[in-house]
């Protein structure tokens, strides 16, 4: 108890410059980062998730048919029209697989609680989100993405990019989902409800979760990464840094003007911040509450840091 108190009271000191590096996996062997818990107020109401990524441009763009090795060696060129053809919601390289399956993972089961990020359409970002199984589109998740993909710049340029996912209240009872990249709004979707997502995120996203894992999976498709149920090879290849959780919707002005501003840990509404400054080890800690961790499963570190400031 004393150690925890000291950790929580400790100043936010800068560590070495570092970030997580996700590489091309060997078949049936996956590096991924397992986040079992989220900051307790994130998702109850309006929220913002911010992060820095640097996708590896040395991998080409092409067809990545499900369950083929091409998914490991290429970035997906697939640019599906949301809510249309079968499987539109899963074809892409998984940066974050937070696909929840509260009742099982058969085709017709609910996806309520989902919060996932993919690269699709030649290096563009897509956010899929599901807040209820009673009001759902075809595919059971909402899509927030540029349409078509080429209407937004590709992130396969060898540079760092900042991504923000925002849920903002709009109208009398609706919510607006917004996807921002480098201070520009690239996609939005209005959804009919305002759901407290903690109902899903405070319990395992799948009834048969491996006991030592659970929650969000960074860098790979979750069921395959756990070696629990093979569904596909697709994964993310590149760097990840400074994942920040806010329990408020950051204003358009903040998202436009402050996306490169370095965090201090004292910003209003900032409730979680993984800076990945440890530089080594198999665990990285939330700088605002070190009891919250992300477990690294064979994820290497790199000495490179996101270019904040």
N, C-alpha and C positions, 0 to 999 in steps of 0.2 A: 504493500500500500504506500509506503514511504517512497519507494522507487518510482512508482507511477506518479505520485504527486510532484516529485522532483522533475520528472520528464515533462509533465504538463506545464510546470512553472518555468521551465528552461527557456531562455531566449531563442529566437529563430536564427540560428547561426548558419552562415553559408557553408556548404560542404564543397567537395570537389566538383568540378564541372563534369557531368555525366548524364547519360540517358540509357534507356533500354534499347537493345538491338534485336530485332526479329529477323531471322534468316530463312532461306529456303529449306524447308524440312525434307528429310529423307522420308520415303513412304512409310507410313505407320509409326513414325517417330516425330513427336511434336514438341517444340518449345512453346510455352505459353505462360501467361501470368494470371493467377487465380485470385480474384477479389471476392472474398466471402461476405463482406459487410460494407454497407454504404453509410455515410454520415446520417444520423438519425432524423434530421429535418429535411434532407434532400428528397424531393419527390412528393412531399405532403401537399404542397401547393405549387405556385409558380417555381421554376428552377432554371438554372443554366449549368451546363457541363462544358468546360473548356479544356482543350488539349493542344499540344504541338505534335506534328508528325512530319517525317521526312521520308516519303516512300523511295525505295531504291529504283532508280531509272534504268539500271543495267538489265532488268528483266523486260522482255518484250511484251507487246500487247497482242492478244489473239483470242482464239476460241478456247474456252475452258470448260469443256463438257464435264458434267458431274461425275465424280469418281475416277477421273483420269489424271495421269501425271502432269498433263498440261496445266492443271490448277496450281501446281507447285512451282512451275517454271515460267509462268506468264501472268500478267495482269489481265483481268477480264475485260474483253471488248464489249461484253453484253450490255445493251442499253434497253431494258424492257420498259414497256409502257405500264405504269402501275395499275393494279386491279384488273389486269387483262388476262394474259396467257398463263397457263399453269406453271407454277414454279418461279414466277417473276420475282418473288420476295427473297429468294436465297442465292441467286446467281451473282456472285461477286466475291472478292477476296476479303475475308473477315478480319477487320481491325479490332472490333469488339463484338463478341457474340453474347448478348444478353437476352437471347430468345428464351422466354419462360414457357414452361409446359406444365402448368399446375395440375393437370389431370392426366398426363401421359403424353407420348410423342407420336401417336397415330395421326393420320392425315386430317381427321376431322376434329381433333382435340383443340381446346382453347390455346391461344398464344397470349392471353392477358398477362401483362407485366413485362412484356418485351421491350428492350432498349438495346438496339444493335446498330453498328456502324460497318459499312462495307465500302470498298473501292470498286467502282464499276465503270463501264463506258470509257475505258482508256485512261483511268486515273482520276476520276471524279468521286466525290464522297456522297454516300447515301445514308440516311438515318431512317430506321424503321422502328415504330413505336406502337404499342397496343395497351390501352388502358381499361378495356372491359371486353367481355366476350358476348355481350348483348348488342352492342353497336359496333360492328366491325365491317371493313370492306372485304372484297374478295382477296383471299390470302390471309385474312385475319390480322393484318398489321397495316398501320398507316405509313405512307411513304413520303419522306421529305427529301427532295432531291432536285437538281437542275433537270429541266425537261425541254428538249432532249439534253443528253449529257454534254454535248459539244457546246451548249450555250454557256457553260462555265469553263474556265481555264483548267487544263489538266494539271495535276499535282506531280506529274512524273518529270520534273525539271531539275531534280537534284538539289532543291532548296527546301528549307523549313517552311511549314504552313500552319497557321492557327485555325482550329475548328471550334465552333461553339454550337451547341444544341440548346434551344431555348423553348420552354413552355410558358406562354403568356396568356393571361385571361383576356378575353375579348367578348364584347356584347354582354348580355345579361347572364348567360350560363355556359358560354362556349370557351374554347381555348384555341390558341394559335400556336402551332409548332413551327419553329424557324430554324433554318440551317444557315450559319454564317461561316464564310471562309475568308481569312485575311481581311476582315473588316467589311466584307460585302455580303449582302443577303443573296444566297444562291437558290433557296427553295423555301416554300412555306406551305402549310396545310391547316385549314380550319377544321377542328373536330368538335363534336356536339356536346362533350361532357367535361367535367372537372373532377377527376378521380384522384383520391389519395393513393399514390402508388406504393405506399408503405405496406398496404395489405398484401402485396405480392413480394416486395423486396425484403421484408422482415422474416420470411420463411423460405425454405429451399425452392428453387424454381422448377424442380422436377421431383416427383414423389420417390423416385429411385436413385436420387443423387448418390454418387460415391460418398461415403461418410466423411472422408478427409478433404472433400472438395465441395464446391458449390458457389453460386452467385455468378458474377460476371467473368467471362474468359477473354483476356486480351491476347490478340495475335493469331487466333485460330478458331475454327468451328468447334463448338464446345463439346458435343457428344463424341466427336472423333478424337479431340485432344485428350479427353479423359480415358480413351481406350475403352469406352463403355458401349458405344454403338456406332459403327462406321457408317457415315452418311456421305462425306465428301472430303476432298483433300484441300480445298481452297484455304489459303492463309495469307496473312499480311507479311510483307517483306520490307523492312525499313526501321526507322528510329521512332521512338515515342518518348515524350518528355512533358513535364508539368501538367498533370491532370488535376483540374481544379473543379470543385463542387460548390455551387451556390444555391441557397434556399430562397432565391428571388430571381425574377427575370431581369437580367441586366438590360439597361435602357439601350435603344438604338444608338444614341450618342456614344455611350460607353463602348458598345460593340464595334462602332465605326472608328472611334478615335483612340481607344485604349488597348487595342488587341495586342500591341507590342510592349505595353507598359509592364515592367517586371512586378511580380507580386511581392508583397511584404508579409502577408499573413494576417494583416489587420484590416483588410477591406471589409466594409459592411456587407453582410450576407455570405461571405466566404466561410464555408463550414467544413471543407476538406481540401487538402492540397498534398498531392504526391509529387514532390520535386525530383525524385530519382537521383538525389545527390550523394547517395551512399557510395556509389562507384564499385561496389563488390558485394558478395554475399547472395543468399537465396531469399532474402526478405527485404522489402522496402516499406517504409512507414509514413503514415500521414503526419505531416509536420504540425498540424493543429491538434492532433490526438494520437500519440505514438502507439496506443493500443490497437488502432486500426491498421491493418497491414495488407499488403499484396504479396502472395507467395510466388516466387519465380521458379518455374519448372524448366531448367536448362536454358534460361534466357541469358545471353551474354550481355555484358555492359560495354559501353563505349565511352570514350573520354570527351565526346562531343556534346555540346549543350545547345538548347534552343536559343535563338538570337533575340532574347527579350531586351528591350531598352535600346 
